[in-house]
């Protein structure tokens, strides 16, 4: 990605905005946006932690 995010919720909002402006109506399920240690839990849906430089980010999101 060309844009850097410092919070999981900011990345989630960016993705949701782009899905909706691209024609999607709603989320198919609660998205997982998880950085660092949070990426180890597939059912992590708090999406409110800080993204640290160099950490992996897991994104599981779908729109309909």
Backbone as JSON, one array per atom type, in Angstrom:
{
  "sequence": "XXXXXXXXXXXXXXXXXXXXXXXXXXXXXXXXXXXXXXXXXXXXXXXXXXXXXXXXXXXXXXXX",
  "N": [[0.83, -1.18, 0.0], [0.4, 2.26, -0.58], [-0.2, 4.13, 1.26], [0.32, 4.85, 4.67], [-0.75, 3.56, 7.76], [-1.5, 4.2, 11.18], [-3.15, 3.11, 13.01], [-5.28, 0.32, 13.59], [-8.03, 0.7, 13.28], [-8.14, 2.91, 11.6], [-7.16, 1.94, 9.16], [-9.18, 0.08, 8.69], [-11.4, 1.81, 8.36], [-10.61, 3.18, 6.06], [-10.6, 1.1, 4.19], [-13.32, 0.32, 4.27], [-14.55, 2.68, 3.35], [-13.52, 2.77, 0.7], [-14.56, 0.37, -0.33], [-17.32, 0.96, -0.25], [-17.53, 3.29, -1.86], [-16.84, 2.12, -4.16], [-19.03, 0.67, -4.88], [-20.08, -1.33, -3.25], [-22.49, -2.39, -0.81], [-22.68, -3.13, 1.92], [-20.95, -4.6, 4.76], [-19.88, -7.98, 4.53], [-19.29, -9.49, 6.7], [-18.03, -9.1, 10.08], [-15.09, -7.29, 9.92], [-11.62, -8.31, 10.17], [-8.91, -6.62, 11.22], [-5.78, -6.68, 11.94], [-2.81, -6.06, 13.62], [0.63, -7.03, 14.23], [0.98, -8.94, 17.19], [-1.75, -9.33, 17.42], [-2.51, -10.33, 14.99], [-2.33, -13.01, 15.12], [-4.65, -14.13, 15.96], [-7.46, -15.18, 14.47], [-10.1, -14.52, 14.98], [-10.03, -12.0, 16.03], [-11.56, -9.01, 16.48], [-11.63, -6.51, 17.53], [-10.11, -4.42, 16.49], [-8.72, -2.04, 17.25], [-6.16, -1.36, 17.96], [-2.74, -0.11, 17.94], [-0.82, 0.19, 14.98], [2.38, -0.88, 14.4], [5.5, 0.11, 13.0], [6.96, -2.03, 10.66], [5.64, -4.34, 11.49], [3.63, -7.21, 10.7], [0.44, -7.15, 9.06], [-2.74, -8.43, 9.32], [-5.51, -8.78, 7.28], [-8.84, -9.46, 6.97], [-11.53, -9.15, 5.23], [-14.72, -8.49, 3.79], [-17.1, -7.41, 1.42], [-20.46, -6.79, 0.32]],
  "CA": [[0.0, 0.0, 0.0], [1.14, 3.52, -0.63], [-0.57, 4.94, 2.42], [0.7, 4.21, 5.93], [-1.73, 3.75, 8.81], [-0.94, 3.99, 12.51], [-4.16, 2.43, 13.84], [-6.07, -0.68, 12.89], [-9.35, 1.25, 12.93], [-7.99, 3.82, 10.46], [-7.07, 1.08, 7.97], [-10.52, -0.45, 8.48], [-12.26, 2.88, 7.83], [-10.15, 3.42, 4.69], [-11.09, 0.0, 3.35], [-14.78, 0.42, 4.2], [-14.85, 3.8, 2.46], [-13.24, 2.39, -0.68], [-15.55, -0.63, -0.73], [-18.61, 1.6, -0.47], [-17.47, 4.17, -3.03], [-16.68, 1.22, -5.31], [-20.31, 0.08, -5.22], [-20.56, -2.3, -2.26], [-23.52, -1.81, 0.05], [-22.5, -3.42, 3.34], [-19.96, -5.62, 5.08], [-20.37, -9.35, 4.52], [-19.06, -9.96, 8.06], [-17.19, -8.18, 10.84], [-13.72, -7.43, 9.41], [-10.47, -8.47, 11.06], [-7.75, -5.8, 10.85], [-4.97, -7.0, 13.1], [-1.37, -5.89, 13.47], [1.51, -7.64, 15.22], [0.5, -10.1, 17.94], [-3.19, -9.5, 17.18], [-2.68, -11.06, 13.73], [-2.3, -14.45, 15.42], [-6.0, -14.56, 16.33], [-8.33, -14.92, 13.32], [-11.36, -13.94, 15.43], [-9.79, -10.69, 16.64], [-12.39, -8.03, 15.77], [-11.63, -5.21, 18.21], [-9.58, -3.49, 15.48], [-8.5, -0.73, 17.88], [-4.79, -1.27, 18.46], [-1.79, 0.68, 17.15], [0.02, -0.54, 14.02], [3.76, -0.47, 14.57], [6.33, 0.0, 11.81], [7.63, -3.31, 10.48], [4.81, -5.48, 11.88], [2.72, -7.74, 9.71], [-0.95, -6.79, 9.28], [-3.7, -9.38, 8.78], [-6.81, -8.18, 6.94], [-9.86, -10.38, 6.48], [-12.7, -8.3, 5.07], [-15.5, -8.73, 2.59], [-18.27, -6.52, 1.25], [-21.44, -7.23, -0.66]],
  "C": [[0.88, 1.24, 0.0], [0.87, 4.4, 0.58], [-0.21, 4.16, 3.69], [-0.33, 4.56, 7.0], [-1.09, 3.47, 10.15], [-1.91, 3.28, 13.44], [-4.94, 1.45, 12.98], [-7.4, -0.09, 12.44], [-9.26, 2.22, 11.76], [-7.89, 3.04, 9.15], [-8.45, 0.5, 7.66], [-11.46, 0.58, 7.88], [-11.9, 3.19, 6.37], [-10.69, 2.34, 3.75], [-12.6, 0.06, 3.19], [-15.2, 1.53, 3.26], [-14.65, 3.41, 0.99], [-14.18, 1.3, -1.19], [-16.86, 0.05, -1.1], [-18.61, 2.54, -1.67], [-17.26, 3.36, -4.3], [-17.95, 0.47, -5.65], [-20.83, -0.96, -4.25], [-21.54, -1.62, -1.31], [-23.24, -2.0, 1.54], [-21.4, -4.46, 3.53], [-20.6, -6.99, 5.05], [-20.26, -9.97, 5.91], [-18.19, -8.94, 8.78], [-15.74, -8.35, 10.38], [-12.71, -7.65, 10.53], [-9.35, -7.61, 10.47], [-6.83, -5.87, 12.05], [-3.48, -6.87, 12.81], [-0.6, -6.61, 14.56], [0.93, -8.87, 15.86], [-0.99, -10.35, 17.73], [-3.45, -10.31, 15.92], [-2.66, -12.57, 13.94], [-3.69, -15.0, 15.74], [-6.98, -14.19, 15.22], [-9.66, -14.28, 13.75], [-11.18, -12.63, 16.18], [-10.58, -9.65, 15.85], [-12.46, -6.69, 16.5], [-11.13, -4.12, 17.28], [-9.31, -2.1, 16.05], [-7.09, -0.54, 18.42], [-3.94, -0.42, 17.5], [-1.02, -0.25, 16.21], [1.43, 0.0, 14.13], [4.55, -0.75, 13.29], [7.03, -1.35, 11.78], [6.82, -4.52, 10.88], [3.94, -5.93, 10.71], [1.29, -7.32, 10.07], [-1.82, -7.82, 8.56], [-4.99, -8.63, 8.5], [-7.68, -9.27, 6.37], [-11.15, -9.59, 6.42], [-13.42, -8.64, 3.77], [-16.74, -7.84, 2.58], [-19.19, -7.13, 0.2], [-22.22, -6.06, -1.2]]
}
